[in-house]
Amino acid sequence: MSQAEKKHEKQIKKRTWMMPQEVEVWYVLPAIRREFARVMKTKEVPRIGEDGKSKQHRITQKEIAKMLGVTEPAITQYLLKKKGMRSRGDQVIIPERFLPEIEKSADEMIAVFEKGLKEDDMFETMTGEINRIIKIIRDDGAMCDIHRQFSAHVKGECSACDR
């Protein structure tokens, strides 16, 4: 374990009797949104400019907020690169092996957003993609590892979620 990982472990306060679903909602979901914001901020899409010509347009924080169903200040917080942990979502590091799937989901959400469909369609797409990512993390066993980080009562060989 690297020094950074050891420091990260020390900063996490273990709670008692925390259900895996609570860890998902309080820690993993904000961390997934943070990763989506980071990926989406690097994306460009073709848009028609005032001159009628197609130009590459960088996705704005306002657009990212609409796609993720959060506020613009939340996106600003997700994108800040300060030392330390500002929020619960900063306490979870999404393993790199999941980043290609987050990239794929971000592209799907951007495609739906660019079609200019109803907000209900955007919400359905965003919810489906986040659920897909959470399922991938669960199926991999990484959710159990994250749960162990935050809950003092989870045993090393916990099988509660397998029931």
C-alpha positions in Angstrom: 0.0 0.0 0.0 1.4 3.4 -1.0 1.8 6.3 1.3 -1.1 8.1 -0.3 -3.3 5.1 0.2 -2.3 4.8 3.8 -3.0 8.5 4.4 -6.4 8.0 2.7 -7.2 5.1 4.9 -6.4 7.1 8.1 -8.7 10.0 7.0 -11.7 7.7 6.7 -13.8 7.5 9.8 -15.4 4.1 10.2 -19.0 4.1 11.3 -20.9 1.3 13.0 -23.8 -0.6 11.5 -23.6 0.9 8.1 -25.5 -0.9 5.4 -23.9 -1.4 1.9 -26.8 0.7 0.4 -25.9 3.6 2.7 -22.3 3.5 1.6 -23.5 3.5 -2.0 -25.8 6.5 -1.5 -23.5 8.6 0.8 -20.1 7.8 -0.7 -20.1 5.9 -4.0 -22.9 7.8 -5.8 -21.1 11.2 -5.3 -17.8 9.6 -6.3 -19.4 8.3 -9.5 -20.9 11.8 -10.2 -17.4 13.3 -9.6 -15.9 11.0 -12.2 -18.7 11.7 -14.7 -18.1 15.5 -14.2 -14.3 15.0 -14.8 -14.8 13.0 -17.9 -17.6 15.2 -19.3 -15.5 18.3 -18.8 -13.0 17.0 -21.3 -15.6 16.2 -24.0 -16.4 18.3 -27.1 -19.4 18.1 -29.3 -20.2 19.6 -32.7 -22.6 22.6 -32.5 -23.7 25.1 -35.1 -22.2 28.5 -34.4 -23.8 31.9 -35.0 -22.2 31.9 -38.4 -24.1 28.7 -39.3 -20.9 26.6 -39.4 -20.3 23.5 -37.3 -17.7 24.0 -34.5 -16.5 21.9 -31.7 -18.0 23.0 -28.4 -16.6 22.0 -25.0 -19.3 20.7 -22.6 -20.0 23.4 -19.9 -20.4 22.9 -16.2 -24.0 24.1 -16.6 -24.7 21.3 -19.1 -22.9 18.7 -17.0 -25.1 19.7 -14.0 -28.3 19.3 -16.2 -27.1 15.9 -17.4 -26.3 14.7 -13.8 -29.3 16.3 -12.2 -27.2 18.3 -9.7 -26.4 22.0 -9.2 -23.6 23.9 -10.9 -21.9 24.5 -7.5 -21.8 20.7 -7.1 -20.1 20.3 -10.4 -17.6 23.0 -9.4 -16.8 21.0 -6.2 -16.4 17.8 -8.1 -13.9 19.5 -10.4 -11.8 21.3 -7.8 -8.4 19.8 -7.3 -7.7 20.7 -3.7 -5.8 18.5 -1.2 -7.9 16.7 1.3 -11.4 15.5 1.3 -14.2 18.1 1.0 -17.1 15.8 0.8 -18.1 12.1 1.3 -17.7 11.5 -2.4 -14.1 12.5 -2.1 -13.5 9.7 0.3 -14.0 7.0 -2.3 -11.5 6.5 -5.1 -13.2 4.8 -8.0 -10.7 2.2 -9.2 -9.2 2.9 -12.6 -10.5 -0.3 -14.0 -14.0 1.2 -14.0 -13.1 4.4 -15.7 -13.6 3.1 -19.3 -17.2 2.2 -18.3 -17.7 5.6 -16.8 -16.4 7.1 -20.1 -18.8 5.0 -22.1 -21.7 6.1 -19.9 -20.7 9.7 -20.1 -20.7 9.4 -23.9 -24.2 7.9 -23.8 -25.5 10.7 -21.5 -24.0 13.4 -23.7 -25.5 11.8 -26.8 -29.0 11.9 -25.2 -28.4 15.5 -24.0 -27.3 16.6 -27.5 -30.5 15.2 -29.1 -32.4 17.8 -27.0 -34.9 15.2 -25.7 -37.2 15.8 -22.7 -35.8 16.0 -19.2 -37.5 12.8 -18.4 -35.4 11.0 -21.1 -32.2 12.6 -19.7 -33.2 11.5 -16.2 -33.9 7.9 -17.3 -30.6 7.7 -19.2 -28.6 9.2 -16.3 -30.3 6.9 -13.8 -29.8 3.8 -16.0 -26.1 4.6 -16.6 -25.4 5.2 -12.9 -27.2 2.0 -12.0 -25.1 0.2 -14.6 -21.9 1.5 -13.1 -23.0 0.6 -9.6 -23.9 -2.9 -10.7 -20.4 -3.3 -12.4 -18.8 -2.2 -9.1 -20.9 -4.6 -7.1 -20.4 -7.5 -9.4 -16.6 -6.9 -9.3 -16.6 -7.1 -5.4 -15.2 -3.5 -5.2 -18.4 -2.4 -3.4 -17.7 -4.8 -0.6 -14.1 -3.4 -0.3 -15.6 0.1 -0.1 -18.1 -1.1 2.5 -15.3 -2.5 4.6 -13.6 0.9 4.5 -16.5 2.7 6.1 -18.2 0.2 8.4 -16.5 -1.1 11.5 -18.6 -4.2 11.7 -18.0 -5.7 8.3 -15.8 -8.8 8.5 -13.1 -9.6 6.0 -15.1 -12.4 4.6 -18.6 -10.9 4.9 -21.3 -12.6 2.9 -24.3 -10.5 3.9 -24.9 -9.2 0.3 -24.8 -12.8 -1.1 -28.0 -13.8 0.7 
